[in-house]
């Protein structure tokens, strides 16, 4: 009788141990899943802008390479700075300013489609790729012109509308040019657009000297846009 009693206790202990193991494994799986989710969220935050959800400068540099190196498909880097944003921010406050930035971000994504980024403040950037492989020249013009027009559309805020425009710099990609160089070229062109009043300016880097020749682009349909 005593042996049977002992056997019963052993069987019960075994079942209890098995349940404890399963419970511990489930707890560990849940903890691993939580840690993986936290790691994913942290990694996303490292590469993205919290306000707009676009890539940040670090994310742009990380994600741009495959687009810029795709064989047979021309690409370009653009940067843009908003004109007239500061008066909106000063008049209506940061909440409205943030809404305007988010709307501009959405319009940028709609027009660009490939990779869009917020570099900080009211400055954005993007990578464009040609919709038609093997087509070179000024293939980027329709997208940039559409972006310029889209950004200039009024934004409804607190019972009224506000409007901003953009100065855009365009830097065509070259096989040997890293993203940092293309961003610098696009930035130079963007500032040239801002000072000249053009909606966008092309930076055509000279392959021999490494200097950039700025050519303002002012299509007839966009001559109404001026820097603020």
trRosetta pair geometry for C-beta under 8 A, 3 or more apart (Angstrom, degrees):
i j d omega theta_ij theta_ji phi_ij phi_ji
1 4 5.8 -52 -150 34 33 110
1 5 6.4 35 151 -20 64 105
2 5 5.5 -54 -153 35 33 114
2 6 6.4 34 151 -20 66 103
3 6 5.6 -51 -149 35 34 112
3 7 6.4 37 152 -21 65 104
4 7 5.6 -53 -149 35 33 113
4 8 6.5 36 153 -21 65 103
5 8 5.8 -53 -153 32 32 113
5 9 6.6 30 152 -17 64 104
6 9 5.7 -56 -152 36 34 110
6 10 6.4 35 151 -21 67 105
7 10 5.6 -53 -148 34 33 112
7 11 6.4 33 155 -18 66 104
8 11 5.8 -54 -149 36 31 110
8 12 6.4 30 153 -17 65 107
9 12 5.7 -56 -149 38 32 112
9 13 6.3 34 153 -21 66 105
10 13 5.7 -53 -147 35 31 111
10 14 6.4 34 153 -23 64 104
11 14 5.7 -53 -150 32 32 113
11 15 6.6 30 154 -16 65 103
12 15 5.8 -54 -150 36 33 109
12 16 6.3 32 153 -18 66 107
13 16 5.6 -56 -148 39 33 112
13 17 6.2 35 153 -22 67 105
14 17 5.7 -54 -148 35 30 111
14 18 6.4 31 153 -19 64 105
15 18 5.7 -55 -151 35 32 113
15 19 6.5 32 153 -18 65 105
16 19 5.7 -55 -150 36 33 111
16 20 6.3 34 152 -20 66 106
17 20 5.6 -53 -147 36 32 113
17 21 6.4 35 153 -22 65 104
18 21 5.7 -52 -149 32 31 112
18 22 6.5 29 155 -16 64 105
19 22 5.8 -56 -149 38 32 109
19 23 6.2 32 153 -19 65 107
20 23 5.7 -55 -147 37 30 113
20 24 6.3 30 155 -19 65 107
21 24 5.7 -56 -148 38 30 110
21 25 6.3 31 154 -19 65 106
22 25 5.7 -53 -145 37 31 112
22 26 6.3 32 155 -19 64 105
23 26 5.8 -54 -149 36 30 111
23 27 6.4 31 152 -19 63 106
24 27 5.6 -53 -148 36 32 113
24 28 6.3 31 154 -18 66 106
25 28 5.7 -55 -146 38 31 110
25 29 6.3 34 154 -21 65 104
26 29 5.7 -51 -146 35 31 112
26 30 6.4 31 154 -18 63 105
27 30 5.8 -56 -151 37 30 110
27 31 6.4 30 151 -19 64 107
28 31 5.5 -53 -146 37 33 112
28 32 6.3 35 154 -20 66 104
29 32 5.7 -53 -147 36 31 111
29 33 6.3 31 153 -19 65 105
30 33 5.7 -53 -147 37 31 112
30 34 6.4 33 153 -20 64 105
31 34 5.7 -53 -148 36 32 112
31 35 6.3 31 153 -18 65 106
32 35 5.7 -55 -146 38 31 110
32 36 6.3 32 154 -19 65 106
33 36 5.8 -54 -147 37 30 112
33 37 6.4 31 153 -19 64 106
34 37 5.7 -55 -149 37 31 111
34 38 6.3 32 152 -18 65 106
35 38 5.6 -53 -146 38 32 113
35 39 6.2 35 153 -21 65 105
36 39 5.6 -51 -146 36 31 112
36 40 6.3 34 153 -20 64 105
37 40 5.6 -53 -148 36 31 112
37 41 6.3 31 153 -19 65 106
38 41 5.7 -54 -146 37 31 111
38 42 6.3 30 155 -17 65 106
39 42 5.8 -54 -146 38 30 110
39 43 6.2 30 155 -19 65 108
40 43 5.7 -55 -144 38 29 110
40 44 6.2 33 154 -21 64 105
41 44 5.6 -51 -147 34 30 113
41 45 6.4 31 153 -19 63 106
42 45 5.6 -54 -149 36 32 112
42 46 6.5 38 151 -26 64 101
43 46 5.6 -47 -152 26 34 115
43 47 6.8 6 158 1 64 111
44 47 6.4 -80 -154 48 29 94
44 48 5.5 -17 169 15 71 127
45 48 6.5 -74 -118 53 23 89
45 50 6.9 22 -138 -81 86 93
46 58 6.5 -73 154 98 76 146
46 59 7.9 137 111 -63 63 90
47 55 6.2 -42 157 -140 82 81
47 56 6.4 -173 173 34 30 91
47 58 5.8 -112 -115 99 56 99
47 59 3.5 102 179 -87 80 100
47 62 6.2 -63 -129 41 120 144
47 63 7.7 101 -178 -31 125 110
48 53 6.2 -12 178 -160 126 38
48 54 6.7 166 -154 93 81 29
48 55 5.8 -73 -106 -113 63 35
48 56 5.8 131 -167 -15 9 89
48 59 5.7 55 -69 -47 50 158
49 52 4.9 16 96 45 125 91
49 53 6.7 -43 74 12 80 12
49 54 5.1 10 31 61 118 77
49 55 7.1 49 -7 106 88 16
49 56 4.8 134 -59 -76 73 84
49 117 7.4 130 -20 -166 118 62
49 118 4.2 12 -50 55 166 118
51 98 5.9 -123 -156 -151 126 101
51 101 6.3 13 132 104 135 132
51 102 6.7 -121 152 -72 90 92
51 118 7.3 -61 63 75 103 168
52 101 6.2 -103 -70 137 114 96
52 102 5.5 -173 -110 -109 76 63
52 105 3.8 176 -158 -88 128 167
52 118 5.1 113 36 -26 140 142
53 105 7.3 124 50 147 79 146
54 105 5.3 -134 -35 -152 123 118
54 108 7.5 7 -97 83 144 132
54 109 7.3 -146 -96 -64 102 107
54 116 5.1 -78 -138 111 120 89
54 117 5.2 160 148 -126 112 28
54 118 4.7 114 67 -10 127 88
54 124 7.4 -1 115 -137 170 102
55 59 3.2 -143 -159 106 95 124
55 60 4.9 137 120 -58 127 65
55 62 7.9 -152 -156 50 129 95
55 63 5.9 -113 -105 24 155 137
55 115 6.5 -3 9 -175 143 93
55 116 7.0 152 26 90 92 43
55 117 4.1 -52 80 -100 92 93
55 118 7.7 163 78 23 46 60
56 59 5.0 95 43 12 60 104
56 60 7.0 -110 104 -9 31 90
56 117 6.3 107 -142 -162 6 102
56 118 6.5 -35 -108 71 58 74
56 119 7.4 107 -167 -116 59 32
56 120 8.0 57 -153 -57 92 75
57 60 5.7 -50 -147 31 30 114
57 61 6.7 27 156 -15 62 104
57 117 6.7 116 -80 162 36 136
57 119 5.1 67 -73 -134 97 73
57 120 7.2 -14 -34 -26 117 99
57 125 7.9 70 -105 27 68 136
58 61 6.0 -57 -154 36 31 108
58 62 6.4 25 151 -17 65 111
59 62 5.6 -60 -146 39 34 110
59 63 5.8 10 165 -4 72 115
59 117 6.3 176 81 -114 99 115
60 63 6.4 -66 -133 46 23 95
60 64 5.6 31 169 -40 64 115
60 115 6.8 130 -129 149 71 119
60 117 3.9 -34 -69 -56 118 164
60 119 7.5 -28 -2 -85 151 83
60 125 5.9 39 -130 86 158 125
60 127 7.6 156 -157 -29 90 104
60 179 7.1 176 134 170 87 140
60 183 7.8 97 123 -85 134 130
61 64 6.3 -46 -130 19 20 115
61 179 5.2 169 -127 90 66 141
61 180 7.0 27 -118 -62 116 79
62 65 7.7 -59 175 2 26 104
63 66 7.5 -54 -179 29 51 99
63 67 7.5 34 141 -4 74 114
63 115 5.5 173 115 -132 119 138
64 67 5.8 -74 -163 46 48 108
64 68 5.6 35 152 -18 86 116
64 77 7.3 22 -152 -96 140 111
64 115 6.1 -165 -94 94 68 161
64 127 5.1 160 -131 -61 92 145
64 179 4.5 103 83 -104 144 138
65 68 5.9 -66 -141 42 28 106
65 69 5.9 6 169 -5 68 118
65 179 6.8 -88 -68 -36 68 121
66 69 6.2 -70 -137 47 26 99
66 70 6.7 50 160 -56 63 89
67 70 6.2 -29 -154 -12 30 113
67 75 5.7 133 142 -125 84 147
67 114 5.7 100 -134 175 146 126
67 115 6.0 -134 -15 -4 160 128
67 127 4.8 100 102 135 147 143
67 129 5.6 -123 -170 -55 97 122
68 75 5.0 -142 -115 87 52 152
68 77 7.7 -4 -93 -52 119 100
68 127 6.6 -95 -58 -147 86 132
68 173 4.7 -164 -148 -140 93 150
68 177 7.9 -108 177 81 134 85
68 179 6.6 -159 -19 -78 159 87
68 182 7.4 -148 -120 -14 142 163
69 175 7.7 79 -123 -140 69 66
70 73 4.5 -14 105 48 114 119
70 75 7.0 106 38 -43 98 125
70 129 6.7 23 45 -135 138 139
72 133 4.8 32 134 -174 100 111
72 134 5.6 -19 -174 -62 91 77
73 129 5.3 21 148 -174 117 111
73 130 5.6 -161 -169 49 72 94
73 133 4.7 -58 -86 -112 80 82
73 134 7.8 -38 -87 -26 46 47
74 129 7.1 151 90 -157 48 58
74 130 4.3 59 57 -23 90 127
74 135 7.0 -97 16 81 123 57
74 136 5.4 136 -60 -108 145 67
74 139 5.9 117 74 42 137 139
74 140 7.9 -113 122 -45 117 96
74 172 7.1 -32 -174 -155 107 101
74 173 7.1 162 -171 50 60 97
75 127 6.2 -4 -174 -178 115 96
75 128 6.4 159 -158 87 61 55
75 129 4.7 -26 -101 -100 86 72
75 130 7.2 -108 -69 -9 44 77
75 172 7.7 129 91 -161 45 57
75 173 4.1 10 81 14 91 140
76 127 7.5 162 83 -157 41 53
76 128 4.8 -8 58 59 89 105
76 140 4.8 -16 23 -83 150 153
76 170 5.6 3 168 -171 135 90
76 171 6.2 157 -166 79 80 43
76 172 4.8 -46 -102 -104 96 47
76 173 5.9 -139 -87 -14 34 81
77 125 6.7 -3 -177 -175 92 108
77 126 7.5 168 -154 86 52 42
77 127 5.8 -28 -101 -102 67 68
77 128 7.7 -173 -82 20 19 77
77 170 7.8 151 82 -157 45 44
77 171 4.8 -15 62 63 91 103
77 173 6.6 97 -17 -68 86 88
77 179 6.9 134 -84 -147 148 72
77 182 4.0 105 20 144 143 118
77 183 6.0 -84 149 -74 148 54
77 185 7.6 102 69 67 115 99
77 186 4.9 -107 110 -40 95 143
78 112 7.9 -142 45 -106 126 122
78 125 6.5 170 91 -154 54 59
78 126 5.2 -5 57 56 98 87
78 127 7.9 176 19 -88 74 21
78 128 6.3 46 -10 -14 112 112
78 140 7.8 168 -56 179 118 135
78 144 6.5 177 -103 -105 150 106
78 147 7.9 108 122 72 162 165
78 168 5.7 -6 -171 -171 116 101
78 169 6.5 159 -154 81 62 52
78 170 5.2 -18 -100 -101 89 64
78 171 7.4 176 -81 21 39 71
78 186 5.8 175 -139 -149 23 134
78 200 7.9 -33 -141 -140 118 124
79 119 7.2 4 -138 -15 106 147
79 123 6.8 2 -177 -176 100 98
79 124 7.2 166 -156 90 55 45
79 125 4.6 -23 -102 -100 72 89
79 168 7.3 165 85 -151 41 54
79 169 5.0 -2 55 53 87 104
79 183 6.6 84 -55 -152 127 69
79 186 4.2 124 3 129 99 114
79 187 5.3 5 52 -78 160 59
79 189 7.9 132 47 65 96 91
79 190 4.8 -75 89 -43 98 147
80 108 7.8 -161 43 -107 137 120
80 123 7.1 171 88 -152 45 56
80 124 5.2 -11 60 62 93 90
80 125 7.3 170 17 -84 68 41
80 147 7.6 -137 -59 140 157 128
80 151 7.6 -144 159 -69 151 165
80 166 4.4 8 -177 -178 122 123
80 167 6.5 160 -152 78 68 44
80 168 4.5 -19 -97 -99 99 75
80 169 7.4 -173 -76 19 50 66
80 190 6.4 -162 -102 -128 32 125
81 122 6.4 79 -161 106 63 88
81 123 5.0 -17 -99 -103 78 83
81 166 6.8 145 70 -154 34 72
81 167 5.2 -13 58 56 88 98
81 190 5.9 110 0 163 102 124
81 194 6.4 -12 67 -74 126 130
82 85 4.1 62 111 -35 128 126
82 104 6.8 -54 -84 -119 129 165
82 122 4.0 -79 31 162 115 124
82 123 7.7 -129 3 -72 78 42
82 151 7.5 -144 -112 179 87 129
82 164 4.8 6 -170 162 110 137
82 165 7.3 141 -157 78 61 35
82 166 5.7 -43 -101 -97 52 74
83 164 6.2 157 72 -172 52 80
83 165 4.7 -17 56 67 110 86
83 166 6.7 -172 8 -89 87 19
83 167 6.1 86 -41 -23 111 93
83 194 7.3 168 -76 -128 112 89
83 226 7.8 -132 133 114 161 48
83 227 4.7 -150 -112 -151 147 59
83 228 3.8 148 165 13 93 91
84 87 6.0 -47 -165 36 61 110
84 88 6.7 63 143 -20 76 105
84 163 6.9 1 115 104 152 62
84 164 4.4 -170 77 -122 103 71
84 165 6.3 73 14 19 122 74
84 228 3.7 137 -58 -38 78 163
85 88 5.6 -62 -158 37 40 113
85 89 6.2 36 151 -19 74 108
85 97 7.0 87 177 -143 92 96
85 100 6.8 171 -134 115 93 141
85 101 7.9 64 -147 -72 133 84
85 122 4.4 155 60 -107 169 162
85 164 5.1 33 -69 -119 74 144
86 89 5.6 -56 -145 39 34 111
86 90 6.1 32 157 -19 68 107
86 122 7.9 -115 -50 -3 69 148
87 90 5.6 -54 -140 39 31 111
87 91 6.0 24 163 -16 67 111
87 228 7.5 -112 6 162 121 144
88 91 6.1 -61 -142 40 25 104
88 92 5.9 -21 177 21 64 114
88 96 6.7 -127 161 120 93 110
88 97 6.1 138 112 -96 94 77
88 100 5.9 50 130 -32 149 166
88 157 7.9 98 -166 35 112 160
88 162 4.8 94 -116 179 121 153
88 164 6.7 -72 -12 -62 143 110
89 92 7.1 -73 -125 54 17 80
89 93 7.3 -57 -170 125 51 8
89 94 6.5 32 -157 -95 93 51
89 96 7.5 -177 -110 82 44 88
89 97 3.7 42 -106 -90 87 136
89 100 8.0 -113 -66 39 78 136
92 95 7.7 -104 137 66 91 76
92 96 3.6 -41 127 54 127 155
92 97 6.9 160 79 -40 99 72
92 157 6.2 26 -158 134 164 139
92 158 6.4 178 -145 19 120 139
92 162 7.4 -99 -15 -48 145 148
93 96 5.6 92 65 16 73 98
93 97 6.9 -132 110 -5 38 97
94 97 5.1 -56 -142 42 38 118
94 98 6.0 43 157 -25 70 101
95 98 5.8 -51 -152 32 28 111
95 99 6.8 30 148 -19 60 102
96 99 5.5 -50 -152 32 37 114
96 100 6.5 40 150 -20 66 101
96 157 4.8 80 -148 -171 109 140
96 158 6.3 -52 -95 -12 127 117
96 162 7.7 92 161 3 119 147
97 100 5.7 -52 -151 33 33 112
97 101 6.5 34 151 -18 65 104
98 101 5.6 -53 -150 36 35 113
98 102 6.4 35 152 -19 66 104
99 102 5.7 -55 -150 36 33 111
99 103 6.4 34 152 -19 66 104
99 155 7.4 154 122 160 95 128
99 157 6.1 141 87 -107 138 109
100 103 5.7 -54 -149 35 32 111
100 104 6.3 32 153 -18 66 105
100 155 5.3 120 -118 98 80 165
100 157 7.0 -35 -61 -60 92 139
100 162 6.6 -49 -96 82 130 127
100 164 6.7 88 177 -5 129 132
101 104 5.7 -54 -147 38 31 111
101 105 6.3 37 151 -24 64 104
101 118 7.4 58 178 -123 112 140
101 122 6.6 -121 -101 -109 102 73
102 105 5.4 -49 -148 32 33 116
102 106 6.6 35 152 -20 63 101
103 106 5.7 -52 -153 33 33 111
103 107 6.5 30 151 -16 65 105
103 155 5.0 136 84 -127 164 123
104 107 5.7 -56 -149 39 34 111
104 108 6.3 40 151 -25 66 104
104 122 7.9 42 64 -153 165 84
104 124 7.1 -155 134 -31 114 148
104 151 5.9 41 -133 -130 93 92
104 155 8.0 -51 -49 -74 77 142
104 164 7.2 -34 -79 69 129 129
104 166 7.9 135 -151 -68 123 123
105 108 5.6 -52 -149 32 31 115
105 109 6.6 31 153 -17 64 104
105 116 7.0 137 -161 134 72 133
105 118 6.4 -37 -100 -59 115 116
105 124 7.2 -176 -99 -108 68 138
106 109 5.8 -53 -150 36 32 110
106 110 6.3 33 152 -20 65 107
107 110 5.5 -52 -146 36 33 114
107 111 6.3 22 159 -11 66 110
107 147 7.3 126 140 -144 95 68
107 150 4.4 174 -172 141 119 118
107 151 5.9 159 108 -80 145 59
107 153 7.5 178 -110 39 148 116
108 111 6.2 -65 -147 42 26 102
108 112 5.7 3 166 -2 67 120
108 116 4.7 129 127 -144 111 141
108 124 5.7 -105 -100 158 161 154
108 126 6.2 -164 178 -60 108 134
108 147 6.7 47 -117 -143 58 113
108 151 7.7 40 -66 -78 78 104
109 112 6.3 -66 -128 48 22 96
109 113 7.1 91 175 -76 54 34
109 116 5.0 -112 -82 16 67 151
110 113 7.5 7 180 -62 17 75
110 150 7.0 -162 80 -164 118 160
111 143 6.0 130 165 -168 89 78
111 146 5.2 178 -137 108 113 104
111 147 4.1 147 131 -85 160 82
111 150 5.5 -158 -56 22 131 153
112 115 7.3 -84 140 56 127 33
112 116 5.1 133 62 -69 146 103
112 126 4.3 -95 -127 -173 157 149
112 127 7.6 100 -180 65 122 42
112 128 6.1 -107 -144 -88 86 79
112 143 6.8 88 -103 178 50 123
112 147 6.9 43 -54 -88 82 130
114 126 7.0 112 64 176 94 95
114 127 5.1 -95 108 92 127 84
114 128 6.1 155 21 -117 137 28
114 129 5.3 124 -91 7 149 97
115 126 6.2 157 91 -157 60 64
115 127 4.3 21 55 37 111 106
116 124 6.9 -8 -174 -179 91 115
116 125 7.6 160 -158 90 49 46
116 126 4.6 -17 -106 -102 64 101
117 124 6.5 156 87 -164 52 67
117 125 4.8 -14 64 64 104 88
117 126 6.7 177 19 -79 73 49
118 123 7.5 115 -166 86 61 54
118 124 5.4 -41 -106 -106 56 78
118 125 8.0 163 -97 22 13 71
119 123 4.6 -49 62 106 111 103
119 124 6.5 176 5 -110 86 19
119 125 5.5 66 -44 -9 113 109
120 123 5.9 6 64 52 64 105
122 164 8.0 -110 -166 -179 137 157
125 183 6.7 -8 -134 -123 153 98
125 186 7.1 100 -131 108 104 149
128 140 5.3 99 106 -128 150 106
128 143 5.6 151 -135 94 135 154
128 144 7.6 -63 -56 -56 162 87
130 133 6.7 137 92 -87 111 30
130 135 5.4 -176 178 66 140 92
130 136 7.8 -72 -76 -87 158 38
130 139 4.6 11 -118 128 106 152
130 140 7.5 -83 -86 -64 74 69
131 139 7.7 -163 28 173 72 115
132 135 4.0 38 93 0 108 135
132 139 7.0 -138 48 -142 96 133
135 139 5.1 116 117 -93 102 135
136 139 6.6 -104 -159 -18 14 118
138 141 4.6 32 153 -28 104 117
138 202 7.9 -73 -116 -87 101 149
139 142 7.9 -46 174 19 46 97
140 143 5.8 -67 -166 47 58 108
140 144 5.6 48 144 -19 89 113
140 170 6.1 151 112 -155 146 137
140 172 7.4 -152 -8 -90 141 85
141 144 5.9 -64 -140 43 30 105
141 145 5.8 28 165 -18 69 111
141 217 7.4 -136 -119 178 102 151
141 219 7.7 116 -173 -56 115 133
142 145 5.9 -58 -142 40 26 109
142 146 6.1 25 159 -18 63 109
143 146 5.8 -57 -147 38 28 110
143 147 6.3 31 153 -21 64 106
144 147 5.5 -51 -146 35 32 114
144 148 6.4 37 153 -22 64 102
144 168 5.9 170 -162 125 106 152
144 170 6.1 -38 -93 -76 154 131
144 200 5.2 29 161 -67 127 176
145 148 5.7 -50 -149 33 32 113
145 149 6.5 28 154 -14 64 106
145 199 7.7 76 -119 105 59 141
145 200 7.7 -111 -75 16 55 135
145 219 6.0 4 -113 23 127 152
145 221 7.2 62 -170 77 124 118
145 222 6.3 -130 -141 -45 89 135
146 149 5.8 -57 -149 40 32 109
146 150 6.1 32 154 -22 67 109
147 150 5.6 -55 -142 36 30 111
147 151 6.3 29 160 -20 65 105
147 166 7.4 -56 135 63 94 147
147 168 6.9 102 97 -90 122 155
148 151 6.2 -56 -149 33 25 108
148 152 6.6 20 155 -16 60 111
148 165 7.5 23 -167 -165 79 88
148 166 6.1 -134 -121 61 64 102
148 168 6.2 -105 -78 -3 98 136
148 199 4.4 53 -148 173 148 130
148 200 6.2 -112 -66 -31 132 109
148 222 5.8 24 115 -130 143 137
148 225 6.4 -123 170 2 113 173
149 152 5.9 -63 -152 37 31 110
149 153 7.3 50 149 -41 62 90
149 221 7.8 -20 -77 133 125 111
149 222 7.1 -108 -66 -97 86 99
150 153 5.9 -34 -164 -1 39 115
151 164 6.7 -64 161 94 93 84
151 165 6.4 99 110 -147 107 37
151 166 4.5 17 103 -12 163 119
152 163 6.4 32 -172 -173 57 109
152 164 7.5 -122 -110 91 45 41
152 165 4.9 18 -96 -104 92 80
152 166 7.6 -115 -53 9 76 80
152 225 6.0 -102 -85 -102 145 117
153 163 7.4 -137 120 -124 19 98
154 161 3.9 24 173 171 126 132
154 162 6.8 143 -156 70 77 25
154 163 4.8 -59 -100 -74 64 97
155 161 6.3 147 69 -157 36 77
155 162 5.4 -27 61 64 93 79
155 163 6.9 155 10 -89 78 44
155 164 7.6 -1 1 10 123 91
156 160 7.5 -178 -147 106 62 22
156 161 5.2 -45 -94 -95 52 81
157 160 6.6 -23 70 70 67 65
157 161 7.0 113 21 -120 71 31
157 162 5.6 -9 24 5 124 109
164 228 7.5 -73 -143 -13 70 142
165 199 7.3 -96 175 -120 116 87
165 225 5.0 158 -148 -157 144 105
165 226 7.3 101 58 62 163 33
165 227 7.3 -135 85 -106 121 36
165 228 6.8 148 38 -27 100 97
166 199 7.3 55 81 -163 71 78
167 190 5.5 108 122 -173 95 75
167 191 7.6 75 131 -94 139 21
167 193 4.1 158 -169 105 93 108
167 194 4.0 22 -144 -72 175 76
167 198 7.7 85 -137 81 85 63
167 199 7.3 -148 -116 -159 46 32
167 200 7.5 151 -171 -91 46 46
167 227 5.7 15 -63 -95 120 107
168 190 6.2 -61 -175 -112 16 87
168 193 6.0 -46 52 91 42 177
168 199 6.4 10 24 149 103 67
168 200 3.8 -27 75 -104 103 96
168 201 7.5 167 89 21 59 59
169 185 7.6 -177 153 126 121 56
169 186 4.2 134 108 -180 107 59
169 187 6.1 -176 59 -68 160 8
169 188 6.7 133 -149 67 150 44
169 189 3.2 132 -148 84 100 91
169 190 3.0 -85 -19 -44 113 72
169 191 7.3 5 -62 6 134 54
169 192 7.2 97 -102 39 106 91
169 193 6.0 -150 -69 -1 70 122
169 200 7.1 -179 -77 -156 21 75
169 201 5.8 -20 -113 65 67 88
169 203 6.1 28 -178 -19 101 114
170 186 6.4 2 -122 -122 6 89
170 189 6.1 -91 37 119 48 156
170 200 6.0 49 -21 172 109 117
170 201 7.0 -169 23 90 83 40
170 202 4.9 -34 71 -109 110 61
170 203 6.5 -180 81 19 51 75
170 217 7.9 1 22 12 132 139
171 182 4.6 162 110 -164 134 74
171 183 7.5 -133 35 -64 152 15
171 185 3.8 111 -117 96 133 112
171 186 3.9 -97 -8 -58 113 81
171 189 6.5 -178 -60 7 81 136
171 203 4.7 -17 -94 66 78 116
171 205 7.2 42 -154 -26 95 108
172 202 7.6 20 -22 -162 98 101
172 203 8.0 -159 13 80 70 69
172 204 7.0 21 23 -113 116 65
172 205 7.9 -140 60 18 84 90
173 177 6.2 -160 -158 65 59 118
173 182 6.1 -10 -101 -104 70 144
174 177 4.3 81 56 -6 90 115
174 205 6.9 -97 -13 65 137 125
174 207 7.5 168 -136 -98 157 97
177 181 4.9 -119 -165 82 89 127
177 182 5.4 101 138 -55 121 93
177 205 7.2 124 -95 51 144 159
178 181 5.2 97 59 8 73 99
178 182 7.2 -141 101 -2 39 91
179 182 5.5 -58 -146 41 37 112
179 183 6.1 41 155 -23 69 104
180 183 5.8 -53 -150 34 29 113
180 184 6.7 31 151 -19 62 103
181 184 5.7 -53 -152 34 34 112
181 185 6.4 33 151 -17 66 105
181 205 7.9 38 153 -94 110 162
182 185 5.6 -52 -147 38 34 111
182 186 6.2 33 154 -17 66 107
183 186 5.7 -55 -144 40 31 110
183 187 6.1 36 154 -24 65 105
184 187 5.6 -52 -147 33 30 114
184 188 6.5 31 154 -19 63 103
185 188 5.8 -52 -151 33 32 111
185 189 6.5 27 153 -14 64 107
185 203 4.2 171 168 122 92 146
185 205 5.5 -63 -114 -60 145 112
185 212 5.3 169 -134 -100 91 144
186 189 5.7 -57 -149 41 33 111
186 190 6.1 39 151 -26 67 106
186 203 6.2 -139 -84 23 36 135
187 190 5.5 -53 -146 33 30 114
187 191 6.6 27 157 -15 64 102
188 191 6.1 -56 -152 36 30 106
188 192 6.5 32 149 -19 63 107
188 203 5.8 96 76 -104 100 138
188 212 5.7 110 89 77 147 152
188 214 6.9 -123 133 -77 97 117
189 192 5.4 -54 -151 36 35 115
189 193 6.5 40 150 -22 66 101
189 200 7.9 24 146 -180 111 68
189 201 4.3 -162 -176 96 86 99
189 202 6.3 -76 -144 145 142 8
189 203 3.6 -116 -51 -42 123 101
189 212 7.3 -107 -56 159 90 136
189 214 5.8 172 -112 -123 71 96
190 193 5.5 -49 -152 32 34 113
190 194 6.5 36 149 -21 64 103
190 201 7.1 -167 -76 45 23 104
191 194 5.3 -48 -147 33 38 115
191 195 6.4 28 156 -12 67 105
192 195 6.1 -58 -144 41 31 102
192 196 5.9 14 161 -7 67 117
192 198 7.8 -4 123 42 79 119
192 201 4.6 -109 90 97 109 174
192 203 8.0 138 24 -76 136 90
192 214 4.4 -141 -133 -165 174 150
192 216 6.9 -136 139 -76 106 85
193 196 6.1 -66 -135 47 24 100
193 197 7.9 -112 175 62 53 12
193 198 4.8 -94 -139 76 75 90
193 199 6.8 -34 -167 116 121 15
193 200 5.6 -27 -112 -132 145 21
193 201 4.1 -150 -62 -8 89 105
193 216 6.9 141 -102 -122 64 84
193 227 7.7 140 132 -63 70 117
194 227 5.1 98 -156 -108 59 148
195 227 7.6 -7 -64 11 16 162
196 201 6.9 99 39 -73 135 129
196 216 5.0 -114 125 -95 158 138
197 226 4.8 -18 -154 -138 101 81
197 227 5.5 -115 -107 8 55 93
198 201 5.5 100 83 -62 135 86
198 216 4.1 -177 -45 -160 157 104
198 217 6.2 115 179 58 133 46
198 218 4.9 -104 -124 -73 96 94
199 217 7.6 -66 65 91 81 82
199 218 7.0 124 17 -116 84 62
199 219 7.8 -47 42 32 128 86
199 222 4.5 -63 -3 160 149 134
199 225 4.6 57 -82 81 106 136
200 217 5.4 -21 87 62 84 111
201 214 5.5 6 167 -168 128 96
201 215 6.7 160 -165 76 78 41
201 216 5.0 -44 -107 -105 95 52
201 217 6.2 169 -107 12 34 81
202 214 7.5 151 79 -154 51 48
202 215 5.0 -16 62 62 99 97
202 217 5.7 71 -16 -32 97 120
203 212 4.7 -13 -166 -169 100 127
203 213 7.7 143 -156 67 51 42
203 214 6.1 -22 -101 -99 68 69
204 212 6.9 137 63 -159 38 69
204 213 5.2 -29 65 62 94 94
204 215 6.4 20 -1 2 115 116
205 210 6.9 -15 -175 -154 103 38
205 211 7.4 173 -150 95 63 27
205 212 5.1 -39 -96 -98 64 79
206 209 4.6 12 99 44 129 91
206 210 6.6 -47 75 10 83 14
206 211 5.1 10 31 59 120 72
206 212 7.1 -154 0 -86 80 26
206 213 6.3 79 -48 -17 101 101
218 222 6.6 -138 -161 84 54 97
218 223 5.8 65 171 -94 103 79
219 222 4.8 65 65 20 89 103
219 223 7.5 -129 92 -40 44 76
220 223 6.0 -29 -153 -15 36 116
222 225 5.3 -31 -179 18 82 115
